């Protein structure tokens, strides 16, 4: 795609525009993981992204968890008329990134393993446009993550085991609504490597 100059901002790359929503990549000069989100209410969280801890009910046989309940929690106010529930198993070290939607809202529920989640705000009109977040979610930190349209999202499976992600969307799968950005896009400039500190 050709670069698009925006008034008062560095050069951005247009991904597309639909129904008044303009998605662009605002290039990040430094390769890093963006803001590390350690708490659901972090002030650094991308606008519209919401996180809630998952409730687990463990016993001597294993555990039970409720993925979602219509009209409650993170799905309150989300249109569920075209609800779809899907599941993805990914092997250790797999990177699936980055996807974005113009219309679809995703609710991610990591149910097994550990994920390094990358979120990138592509919405040109958003107060957090160009912001990047990293969340670690899964068995060690059971969180539900609500991802609104226009927020790029992807993950890397970290640790030695495969990981399972259940995701609920407010629309049936529509390939025309989904866009993809390579995991190593130089504008996003996300660092997927282990952070040696």
C-alpha positions as CSV (number, residue, x, y, z in Angstrom):
1,X,0.0,0.0,0.0
2,X,1.2,3.5,-0.6
3,X,2.0,5.8,2.3
4,X,-0.6,8.4,3.3
5,X,0.4,11.6,4.9
6,X,-1.8,12.8,7.8
7,X,-1.8,16.4,8.9
8,X,0.0,16.8,12.2
9,X,1.3,13.2,12.3
10,X,4.1,11.2,10.9
11,X,3.4,9.4,7.6
12,X,0.9,6.6,8.0
13,X,0.0,3.7,5.7
14,X,-3.7,3.3,4.8
15,X,-5.1,-0.2,5.3
16,X,-8.6,0.7,4.2
17,X,-11.8,2.6,5.0
18,X,-15.3,1.3,5.6
19,X,-18.4,2.8,7.0
20,X,-16.5,5.9,8.1
21,X,-13.8,3.8,9.9
22,X,-10.3,4.5,8.6
23,X,-7.6,2.0,9.5
24,X,-3.9,3.0,9.2
25,X,-0.6,1.9,10.5
26,X,1.2,4.7,12.3
27,X,4.8,3.6,12.1
28,X,6.7,3.0,15.3
29,X,10.4,3.9,15.1
30,X,11.6,1.7,17.9
31,X,11.2,-2.1,17.9
32,X,9.7,-3.2,21.2
33,X,6.6,-4.7,22.8
34,X,4.8,-1.4,23.4
35,X,3.1,-0.9,26.8
36,X,3.0,-4.1,29.0
37,X,-0.5,-4.4,30.4
38,X,-0.3,-6.0,33.9
39,X,-3.8,-5.0,35.2
40,X,-7.2,-5.1,33.5
41,X,-7.7,-1.4,34.3
42,X,-4.3,-0.1,33.1
43,X,-4.4,3.5,31.9
44,X,-2.1,2.3,29.0
45,X,-4.8,0.0,27.6
46,X,-5.8,0.7,24.0
47,X,-9.2,2.6,23.9
48,X,-12.1,0.2,23.8
49,X,-10.1,-2.9,24.7
50,X,-11.4,-4.5,27.9
51,X,-10.0,-7.2,30.1
52,X,-11.7,-9.2,32.9
53,X,-10.2,-12.1,34.9
54,X,-11.7,-15.4,34.1
55,X,-13.5,-17.3,36.9
56,X,-12.3,-20.8,37.3
57,X,-14.0,-23.4,39.5
58,X,-11.3,-26.1,40.3
59,X,-11.9,-29.3,42.1
60,X,-10.3,-32.8,42.4
61,X,-11.3,-33.6,38.8
62,X,-10.0,-30.5,37.0
63,X,-11.7,-27.2,36.6
64,X,-14.8,-25.6,35.0
65,X,-14.8,-22.1,33.4
66,X,-17.6,-20.1,31.8
67,X,-16.5,-18.7,28.5
68,X,-19.3,-16.1,28.3
69,X,-22.8,-15.4,29.3
70,X,-24.9,-13.4,26.9
71,X,-25.5,-9.8,28.1
72,X,-23.1,-10.1,31.1
73,X,-19.5,-9.3,31.7
74,X,-17.5,-8.2,28.6
75,X,-20.3,-9.1,26.2
76,X,-22.8,-6.8,27.8
77,X,-23.9,-4.4,25.0
78,X,-22.3,-6.5,22.3
79,X,-24.8,-7.6,19.6
80,X,-24.9,-11.4,19.8
81,X,-27.5,-12.0,17.0
82,X,-24.7,-13.5,14.7
83,X,-22.6,-14.9,17.5
84,X,-19.9,-17.4,16.5
85,X,-17.7,-19.5,18.9
86,X,-14.5,-20.9,17.5
87,X,-11.4,-22.6,18.9
88,X,-7.7,-22.7,17.8
89,X,-5.0,-24.9,19.0
90,X,-1.5,-23.6,18.3
91,X,1.8,-25.3,18.9
92,X,4.6,-23.9,21.1
93,X,6.4,-21.0,19.4
94,X,3.6,-20.3,16.9
95,X,3.0,-16.7,15.9
96,X,-0.5,-15.8,14.5
97,X,-0.4,-12.1,13.7
98,X,-1.7,-9.7,12.9
99,X,-5.4,-9.7,12.1
100,X,-7.9,-6.8,12.1
101,X,-11.6,-6.3,11.3
102,X,-13.6,-3.3,10.3
103,X,-16.8,-4.5,11.9
104,X,-16.2,-7.6,14.0
105,X,-15.6,-7.6,17.8
106,X,-13.6,-10.5,19.2
107,X,-13.7,-11.9,22.8
108,X,-10.6,-14.0,23.4
109,X,-10.6,-16.7,26.1
110,X,-7.2,-18.4,26.4
111,X,-8.1,-21.7,28.1
112,X,-4.8,-23.6,28.0
113,X,-1.2,-22.7,27.7
114,X,0.3,-19.2,27.7
115,X,-0.1,-16.5,25.1
116,X,1.9,-13.3,24.4
117,X,-0.8,-11.1,23.0
118,X,0.0,-8.1,20.8
119,X,-2.7,-5.4,20.2
120,X,-2.1,-2.5,17.9
121,X,-4.6,0.4,17.5
122,X,-5.2,1.0,13.7
123,X,-8.1,3.4,14.1
124,X,-7.1,6.8,12.7
125,X,-9.7,8.6,14.8
126,X,-8.9,6.8,18.1
127,X,-7.4,8.6,21.1
128,X,-4.9,5.7,21.3
129,X,-4.2,5.5,17.5
130,X,-0.8,3.9,17.0
131,X,-0.5,2.5,20.5
132,X,0.8,-1.0,21.0
133,X,0.0,-3.2,24.0
134,X,1.4,-6.6,25.2
135,X,-0.6,-8.8,27.5
136,X,0.4,-12.2,28.8
137,X,-2.7,-14.3,29.2
138,X,-3.5,-18.0,29.6
139,X,-3.2,-20.6,32.3
140,X,-0.9,-18.4,34.5
141,X,-3.1,-15.3,34.0
142,X,-6.7,-16.3,33.1
143,X,-8.1,-13.2,31.4
144,X,-10.9,-12.6,28.9
145,X,-9.9,-9.9,26.3
146,X,-12.5,-7.9,24.4
147,X,-11.0,-6.6,21.1
148,X,-13.0,-4.0,19.3
149,X,-13.0,-3.5,15.5
150,X,-10.0,-1.7,14.2
151,X,-7.6,-3.0,16.8
152,X,-4.9,-5.3,15.2
153,X,-4.5,-8.5,17.2
154,X,-2.2,-11.5,17.3
155,X,-0.3,-13.8,19.6
156,X,2.7,-16.0,20.1
157,X,2.4,-19.2,22.1
158,X,5.1,-19.0,24.8
159,X,6.3,-21.8,27.0
160,X,6.9,-25.5,26.1
161,X,3.3,-26.6,25.4
162,X,0.6,-26.0,22.9
163,X,-2.1,-23.5,23.7
164,X,-5.8,-23.3,23.1
165,X,-7.7,-20.1,22.4
166,X,-11.5,-20.0,22.4
167,X,-12.8,-16.9,20.7
168,X,-16.3,-15.5,20.4
169,X,-17.2,-13.1,17.7
170,X,-20.3,-11.0,17.3
171,X,-20.5,-11.8,13.6
172,X,-20.2,-14.9,11.5
173,X,-16.8,-15.3,9.8
174,X,-16.6,-13.0,6.7
175,X,-13.3,-12.9,4.8
176,X,-14.1,-9.5,3.4
177,X,-14.1,-8.0,6.9
178,X,-10.7,-9.5,7.9
179,X,-7.4,-7.9,7.1
180,X,-3.9,-9.2,7.8
181,X,-0.6,-7.6,8.5
182,X,2.6,-9.7,8.5
183,X,3.9,-10.5,12.0
184,X,7.2,-8.7,11.1
185,X,5.7,-5.6,9.5
186,X,8.3,-2.8,9.8
187,X,5.6,-0.2,10.6
188,X,4.2,-2.1,13.5
189,X,7.8,-3.0,14.5
190,X,6.8,-5.5,17.2
191,X,9.5,-7.5,19.0
192,X,8.4,-11.1,19.2
193,X,11.7,-12.3,20.6
194,X,12.1,-13.3,24.2
195,X,12.8,-10.1,26.2
196,X,16.2,-10.8,27.9
197,X,16.3,-8.4,30.9
